[in-house]
């Protein structure tokens, strides 16, 4: 491929402030037809489940919610947001391994900055269709590390693979826990779903590694460079020595999410087996991969049904899911949205100041 076409492709993924996905751009995505349709489908599914499947009393659910222990609820929220630091550190290790932004990732932002970008990405996923937040994270990393978008996006895919591997390890641990306890039947569907998700991602990586050159050779020059960079960013994120600490960080992040769910249940005064807590928290994570905003409708219905399967009453299950979603979804929309607006305002101001100085 000629240098000219390479330069043109890099320009196509230029990350100047004029191309910044600002609040107005995100608002357009949130109000787009696909997002509204996805929200509508989730709402219909949830309404059907509440009206036709679950047998509950609104008054009892509301009473449960009103009696939430505030200290334990805040502890659950604190643990949830503490997990972002471990996710940020893992992403930093992946990006540096992939040499994003220069040799050994010299321009990769610090852990705190990357943790904030992850939160903003989750915010975008919580309000828009088709996991827009993952693409946003790739864009933000490329901008901060002075790298190209496809390579940076590849590290996000690599992180997803490690996430699902960590989830599978913990799901199998929860299955063993429940088997040893003997009080609850292991839901085979959750275990099967975890294997399918991990298997699909690993298969995708194998196909990318073995057929990448053949695929890219059939693409137009501009897309060829983009695909090659995406492939490099994804596959280069993995290294033999780097995988164990990255995986440990991922597992730690998920353990903190499990702890969040435990303390939400505790705040409601519910005594639930830790094995069930693990299964429920991890099933929650897998359900959020469904491309409605924040997994809306599917998470609430699926998680409530799973808890009922584990022996909780309909009222208890709905109360627990409702309170937990105020942390795992609504608080992300609130805090992630605030961070998104502030971060972009600061970047826009700096850009304006730089432009004024240059002129």
N, C-alpha and C positions, 0 to 999 in steps of 0.2 A: 504494500500500500504506500502511496506517495505521501511525503511530509505534508503536502498541501491539504490532502483530505483529512489527515490527522488533526491539523490545526483547525480545520473547519468544524470537525466533530467536537473538539474541545470548546470551541466558541459556542456551539449549540447548547452546551451545558455550563455556560458562563454564569457565575453567581453574583452578578452585580446587583445593587440594591433595586434597580429598575425591575428586576425579575423576582423580587422578594414576595413570597406568598404571605401577604399581610392580612390584617383582620378582614378587610373588604373581600379579598380572594377567598378566605375561609368561609365567610358569610355566604358567598355565592355557592360554595360547595354544600354548605349546610342546607340551604334553601333549594338545592337542585332537585330535579324530579327523582333521580335514583335514590337520593337520601330520604326524601319524603315518602317514597314508595316503601323503602326498607323499614322506616319507622312505622308506617301504616301496617305492614305485615306483622311486625313485632307486637304492635298494639292489639291487633286482631287475635293473634295467638295467645297473648296474655289474657285478654278479655274472655276468650273461649275457655281457657284453663280455669280462670277464677269463677266463671259462671256455670260451667258444665262439668268440670272434673273435680275440683277441690271443694270439699264441704267444710265451710268455715263460717265464723261469726265476726263481722266487722268490729263489733263492740269489744269482743275479747282480744282481737288482734290489736286494736288501738290501746286497750288497757295494758297489754304486754309492752307495747312500744313506750307508753308514758312512764313505765316503771323501770326503764333502762338505767343501770347504775352509771352515772356520768363519768366517774373516775376510770372505770374499766373500759368504757366506750372510748375515752380519750387515749387510754393506753393502747387500745387496738388501732386507733388511727395513727398514733405515733409510731408504732411498729411497722405499719404499712408504709409510711413515708420514709422510715429509716431504711427500708429495703431498696429504695431508689439509689442509695449510695453504693450498695453492692452491685447493682445493675450498671451504674455509671462506671465503676472501677473495672468491671468485666468488659464493658464496651471499649473502654480505653485500652485495655490489654489487647483486645481483638484488633482495634484500629492500628495500634503501634506494630503489632505482628504483621499486619498487611501493608505496612509502610505508607499509611495514609498521610499525606502532607509532607512527604520527604522521607529520607533514610531513617529507619527505626521510628517513624511517626513523630519526628521532631516538632511538628506544628499541631499535633493533636491536643485539644484542650484538656484541662484538668478534670478530675473526677466530679467535682461539684458542678462544673459547667455542663458536662455530659449528662449528669443526673437531671439537671434542669431541662435539657433538651429532650430526654426521655419522657419527663412529665408532660412537656408541651406536646410531644408526639402522642402520648396516651390521651391527652385532652382532645386532639384532633380526631383520634380514633373513636372517642366517646360522643362526638357530635356530627361526624360525617361518615359517608358510605365508603365501603371497600378499603378500610384501613388506610385512609389518607395519611394518618400519622406516621406510618413507616416510611413513606416517601418523604414526608416533611423532615424526619430525622436524618435521612440521607442527605437532603439538601442542606440542613443546618450544619451537619458535620463537615460537608464539603466547603461551606462558606467559612467556617471557623478555622479549619485546618488548611485552607487554601489548596484544596484538592479538587478532583473532578467528581461530579455527582454519581456516575455509575459505580465507581470504586467504593465510594462511601456507602452507597446503598447496599453493596455487596456485604459490608460488615454487619448491616442490620439483618440480612438474611442469615448470615453465619450465627448471629446472636439468637435468632429464632430457632435454628437447629439445636443449639446448645440448650435453649430453654426447654424445648420439647424432650430432649434427652434427660434433663434434670427432672422434668415432670414424670417421665416414664419410670425413672429410678424410684421416685417418691411414691408413685401409684403402686408399684410392686411392693414397696416397703409397707404401705398401708394395707395391701391385700394380705401380706404375711401377718401383720398386726391383728387384723380382724380374724384371720384363721386361727391364730393362737388364742385370742380371747374366746372365740366360739359363740359369741352372743349375736352376731349379725352375719348374714350371708354376703359374700363378696360379689358386688355387681359386675358381672363379667363384661357387660357392655362398656363400662368405663375403661377397664383394662384393655379391651379390644381396641377402643377408640384411641387410646394412648399409643398402642403399637402401630396402628394405621398411620397416625400423624407422624410419628418418628420415622417409620418405614418410608412414607412418601417423601419426606424431606431428604433422607439419606439417599434414596433412589434418585432424586433430583440432582443431588451433588455428584453422584456417580455418572449420571448421564452428562452433566455439565463438564466433568473432567475428561470423559472418554470421547465425547462427540463435539466438544466445544469448538474446535478448529473447523470441523466440517460445517457446523451450523453457521459460524461467523463468515465463512467463505462465500456463503450464498446470500449474504445480506448486503444492502447498499453500503458504500464506504462510511457514511455518517453513522449508520446503525452498527456497522461492524466494529468500529472503534468503541462505541458505547458498550456493546456486548462483551468485547474482549476485556475492557476495564471492569465491567460488572463481574465477570468470571474471575478475574485476577483478585478483585477485592474480596470476593466470597471465599475462594479456595485458599488464598494466602492468609486468611484470618486464622487458619488452623495450622498449628505446628505441634509436633510430638510433645515437646517439653511444656508448651504453653497451655495445652488442653486441660490437664488436671487442675491447676489453680483457677482457670476460667470456669470449669465445671463446678468446683467447690463454691465459688462466688455465686454462681447461678442457683445452686441448691440452697445456699444460705438465704438468698433473696426469697425463694419459695417457702422456706421454713418460716420466715418472718410473715409471709402472707397467711400461712397456716395458723401461726400464732395470732394474727389479726382475727381470723374467724373464730378461734377458740375463745378469745376474750370478748368478742361480740356475743357469743352464746353465753358466756359467763355473766356478762352485763345484763342479760335477760333472765338470769337465774336458771339456765338450762344445764343439766348435767349430761353431757354427751361424751361417748367414748372418743379417745383421741384418734383412733383409727378411722372412725366415721368423720371426725373433723378434717382429717387429712384428705379423705376421699372427696368430701364436699368442696373443700377449698380448691383442690386440683381440678375437679369437674367444672367448677366455676371458671377456672383459667382456660380450659379447653373450649367451653361454650362461648367465651368471648372472641374466639377465632371466627365465629359466624359473622359475616360482614354486614350486620346491622350496626348502627351507632352504639358502641359499647356493648354489643350483643343483646340489645334491648329486646325483651320479650322471650328470647330463647334462654337467657341466663336465669331470669326469674322463674319461668315455668319449669325448666329442666332441673334447676337446683332444688326448687320446692318439691318436685316429684321425687327426687333422689332422697331427700330427707324423710319424706313420708314412707318411702320404701325401707328406710332404715328404722322405722318404728315411731317417728315423731308424729304428733297429731297435726292435722292440717293447719290449725291455728298457730301452733308452735313453729311449724315450718315456714309459713308465710311471714310471721313476725320476724324470725331470724333472717330470712332473705331480705326483707324490706329494710331492716336496720343495717345489715351488712352492705347493701347497695348504696346506702347514704355515704359510705366510706369509699368503696371500690369504684363507684361511678359518679355520684353527685359531687363528692368533694373534689374529684379529679377535674370535673367540669368547672367547678368554682376556682380552685387554686391553680390548676393548669391554665385556665382561661386568663386569670389575673397575670400570671407569669408571662403568658404569651403576649398580652397587650403591652406589659411593661418592657419586656425584652425587645420587642420590635420597635417600641417608641425610642428606647435608648439607642438601638442600632441606627434608626432613621436619623436621630439627632446627630450622632457621630458622623454619619455619612454626609449630612448637610454641612457640618462644620469642616470636614475634610475638603469638600467641594469648594467651599468659600475660601479656604486657605490656599488651595491650588490655583484658584482664579485670581 
